[in-house]
């Protein structure tokens, strides 16, 4: 039974890796914890594959392989599913592995920023909500401490705007946990291109409080465009606050994303440009050349999460009355009498 479960998980992870390498995958919120307002766009996939972990005073807790899968529903919606294969080891104790905390969510951006010159994001702000549910799918993992005992529901509000050449995002929400005291959390991140157009640097402060415990994560990270089809994502940080066995002395994220279908966050499509050809009008939505280091934000609790506005892309062929008339055969001119 255990061997069968492991085989099924390995098959799922292999399928996600093949999707990523085949060009279906693009990314969302890693390598940060604070989520943003971005969504993939209609019918588009975002997949983040990586590893994330934390070192506490007496234990290591690691998601050895974390898959964060996002699907765009319309211009403003996103469905999210997260599944990790986890590892835990307390000092002096045996190591445990198994299915970790599984999560799902729905992001809805209900207010967009203004459109700027050349399709760039303009002034104003964007707002979204991102309700998420996390739970354990394996009683064995719960007994081994790899997944929580009770189901949690997180309800955050997300805000994004530009300031001083930086992209700025904030998150504020409440985490409702079954049979346990609720917890609040809030975060802010800043990010911008750095070093070269292949790098994007970022930092965040993310705080959790409730149940007599307050912890503040300070996290720094970057993305690097290895090539046109693959980005490297890295972050590292630690928590400051009440000294206890839960405090993260060190936390990290290391993962990859496929930027083949990626659109820079908040990028807006250029106006449709009709092109006449053989009696038809082809309508194509064109995009600027985009740096492949654009940040995605998906993900949720228990893993680092990020996405991007994906503008509508039209590939339809529309018949124009004028073009149809021009394409019709014309009668030969009557001969002179």
Residue pairs with C-beta under 8 A, 6 or more apart in sequence:
2 140
5 99
5 138
9 83
9 85
9 99
12 67
12 83
13 65
13 67
13 85
16 25
16 47
16 49
16 67
16 69
17 49
19 25
19 45
19 47
20 47
20 49
20 256
20 257
20 258
21 229
21 258
23 229
23 258
23 260
23 261
24 45
24 47
24 258
24 261
25 45
25 46
25 47
25 49
25 257
25 258
25 260
25 261
26 40
26 44
26 45
26 46
26 47
26 257
26 258
26 259
26 260
26 261
26 262
26 296
26 308
27 46
27 47
27 48
27 231
27 233
27 257
27 258
27 259
27 262
27 295
27 296
27 298
27 306
27 307
28 38
28 40
28 46
28 48
28 68
28 70
28 78
28 296
28 297
28 298
28 299
28 305
28 306
28 307
28 308
29 35
29 36
29 48
29 68
29 295
29 296
29 297
29 298
29 299
29 304
29 305
29 306
29 307
30 48
30 50
30 52
30 68
30 233
30 235
30 253
30 255
30 257
30 296
30 298
30 299
30 303
30 304
30 305
30 306
31 50
31 202
31 221
31 222
31 223
31 233
31 234
31 235
31 253
31 254
31 255
31 304
31 306
32 189
32 202
32 204
32 219
32 221
32 235
32 253
32 297
32 304
32 305
32 306
33 187
33 204
33 206
33 217
33 219
33 304
33 305
34 169
34 170
34 171
34 187
34 188
34 189
34 204
34 206
35 107
35 130
35 156
35 158
35 169
35 171
35 297
35 298
35 299
35 300
35 305
35 306
36 158
36 160
36 169
36 189
36 265
36 295
36 297
36 306
36 307
37 107
37 109
37 126
37 127
37 128
37 158
37 159
37 160
37 169
37 297
38 109
38 160
38 265
38 266
38 296
38 297
38 306
38 307
38 308
38 309
39 70
39 72
39 75
39 76
39 77
39 78
39 107
39 109
39 128
39 307
39 308
39 309
39 310
40 46
40 70
40 71
40 72
40 78
40 307
40 308
40 310
41 72
41 75
41 263
41 308
41 309
41 310
41 311
41 312
41 313
42 72
42 73
42 74
42 75
42 310
42 312
43 71
43 72
44 71
44 72
44 261
44 310
45 69
45 70
45 71
45 72
45 261
46 68
46 69
46 70
46 71
46 72
46 78
46 296
46 298
46 307
47 67
47 68
47 69
47 70
47 257
47 258
48 66
48 67
48 68
48 233
48 255
48 256
48 257
48 296
48 298
48 299
48 305
48 306
49 65
49 66
49 67
49 68
49 255
49 256
49 257
50 65
50 66
50 233
50 253
50 254
50 255
50 256
50 304
51 62
51 63
51 64
51 65
51 66
51 253
51 254
51 255
52 62
52 63
52 66
52 84
52 251
52 252
52 253
52 254
52 255
52 303
52 304
53 60
53 61
53 62
53 63
53 87
53 251
53 252
54 60
54 61
54 62
54 248
54 250
54 251
54 252
55 248
55 249
55 250
55 251
56 245
56 246
56 247
56 248
56 249
57 244
57 245
57 247
57 249
58 90
58 91
58 245
59 88
59 89
59 90
59 91
59 245
60 87
60 88
60 89
61 86
61 87
61 88
62 86
62 87
62 88
63 84
63 85
63 86
63 87
63 100
63 302
63 303
64 84
64 85
64 86
64 87
64 97
65 84
65 85
66 82
66 83
66 84
66 85
66 100
66 255
66 303
67 82
67 83
67 84
68 80
68 81
68 82
68 298
68 299
68 300
68 303
68 305
69 80
69 81
69 82
69 83
70 78
70 79
70 80
70 81
70 298
70 307
71 78
71 79
72 78
72 310
73 79
75 309
75 310
75 312
76 108
76 109
76 110
76 112
76 128
77 106
77 107
77 108
77 109
78 106
78 107
78 108
78 298
78 307
79 104
79 105
79 106
80 103
80 104
80 105
80 106
80 107
80 132
80 298
80 299
80 300
81 103
81 104
82 102
82 103
82 104
82 134
82 299
82 300
82 302
82 303
83 99
83 100
83 102
84 99
84 100
84 101
84 102
84 302
84 303
85 97
85 98
85 99
85 100
86 97
86 98
86 99
86 100
86 101
86 141
86 146
86 147
87 95
87 96
87 97
87 146
88 95
88 96
88 97
88 144
88 145
88 146
89 95
89 96
96 144
96 145
96 146
97 146
98 138
98 140
98 141
98 144
98 146
98 147
99 137
99 138
99 141
99 146
99 147
100 141
100 146
100 147
100 302
101 134
101 135
101 136
101 147
101 148
101 301
101 302
102 134
102 135
102 136
102 137
102 147
103 132
103 133
103 134
103 135
103 300
103 301
103 302
103 303
104 132
104 133
105 130
105 131
105 132
105 133
105 154
105 300
106 130
106 131
107 128
107 129
107 130
107 158
107 307
108 128
108 129
108 130
109 126
109 127
109 128
110 127
110 128
110 129
111 125
111 126
111 127
111 128
112 126
112 309
113 121
113 122
113 123
113 124
113 125
113 126
113 160
113 161
113 162
113 266
114 121
114 122
114 123
114 124
115 121
115 122
115 268
116 122
116 123
118 288
119 267
119 268
119 269
119 270
119 287
119 288
120 267
120 268
121 162
121 266
121 267
121 268
123 162
124 161
125 159
125 160
125 161
126 159
126 160
126 161
126 266
127 157
127 158
127 159
127 160
128 157
128 158
129 155
129 156
129 157
129 158
130 154
130 156
130 158
130 173
130 300
131 153
131 154
131 155
131 156
132 153
132 154
132 300
132 301
133 151
133 152
133 153
133 154
134 148
134 151
134 152
134 154
134 300
134 301
134 302
135 147
135 148
135 150
135 151
135 152
136 142
136 147
136 148
136 149
137 147
138 146
138 147
141 147
142 148
142 149
148 177
150 177
150 178
150 179
150 180
151 177
151 178
152 175
152 176
152 177
152 178
152 301
153 175
153 176
153 177
154 173
154 174
154 175
154 176
154 185
154 300
154 301
155 173
155 174
155 176
156 171
156 172
156 173
156 174
156 185
157 171
157 172
157 173
158 169
158 170
158 171
159 169
159 170
159 171
160 167
160 168
160 169
160 170
160 266
161 168
162 168
165 192
166 190
166 191
166 192
167 190
167 191
167 192
167 265
167 266
167 295
168 188
168 189
168 190
169 188
169 189
169 297
170 186
170 187
170 188
170 189
171 185
171 186
171 187
171 188
171 206
172 185
172 186
173 184
173 185
173 186
174 182
174 183
174 184
174 185
175 182
175 183
175 184
175 185
175 210
175 301
176 182
177 183
180 211
181 210
181 211
182 210
183 208
183 209
183 210
183 211
184 208
184 209
184 210
185 206
185 207
185 208
185 209
186 206
186 207
187 204
187 205
187 206
187 207
188 204
188 205
188 206
189 202
189 203
189 204
190 202
190 203
190 204
191 200
191 201
191 202
191 203
191 295
192 200
192 201
192 202
193 199
193 200
193 201
193 291
193 293
194 200
194 201
194 222
195 201
197 291
197 293
198 224
198 225
198 291
198 292
198 293
199 222
199 223
199 224
199 225
199 293
200 222
200 223
200 291
200 293
200 294
200 295
201 220
201 221
201 222
202 220
202 221
202 222
202 223
202 235
202 295
203 218
203 219
203 220
203 221
204 217
204 218
204 219
204 237
205 216
205 217
205 218
205 219
206 216
206 217
206 219
207 214
207 215
207 216
207 217
208 214
208 215
208 216
208 217
209 215
212 242
213 241
213 242
213 244
213 246
214 241
214 242
215 239
215 240
215 241
215 242
215 246
215 247
215 248
216 239
216 240
216 241
217 237
217 238
217 239
217 248
217 251
218 237
218 238
218 239
218 240
219 235
219 236
219 237
219 251
220 235
220 236
220 237
221 233
221 234
221 235
221 236
221 253
222 233
222 234
222 235
223 231
223 232
223 233
223 234
223 257
223 293
223 295
224 231
224 232
224 234
224 293
225 231
225 259
225 291
225 292
225 293
226 232
228 259
228 260
228 292
229 258
229 259
229 260
230 256
230 257
230 258
230 259
231 256
231 257
231 258
231 259
231 292
231 293
232 256
233 253
233 254
233 255
233 256
233 257
234 252
234 253
234 254
235 252
235 253
235 304
236 250
236 251
236 252
236 253
237 250
237 251
237 252
238 248
238 249
238 250
238 251
239 247
239 248
239 249
239 251
241 247
253 304
255 304
257 296
259 292
259 293
259 294
262 290
262 292
262 294
262 296
262 308
263 287
263 290
263 294
263 308
263 309
263 310
263 311
264 290
264 291
264 294
264 308
265 294
265 295
265 296
265 307
265 308
265 309
266 308
266 309
267 287
267 288
267 290
267 294
267 308
267 309
267 311
268 309
268 311
269 285
269 286
269 287
269 311
269 312
269 313
270 285
270 286
270 287
270 288
272 283
272 284
272 285
272 314
273 284
273 286
274 281
274 282
274 283
274 320
275 281
275 282
275 284
276 320
276 323
278 327
279 319
279 323
279 324
279 326
279 327
280 317
280 318
280 319
280 320
280 323
281 317
281 318
281 319
281 320
281 323
282 317
282 318
283 314
283 316
283 317
283 318
284 314
284 315
285 311
285 312
285 313
285 314
287 311
287 313
294 308
295 306
295 308
296 306
296 307
296 308
297 305
297 306
297 307
298 305
298 306
298 307
299 305
299 306
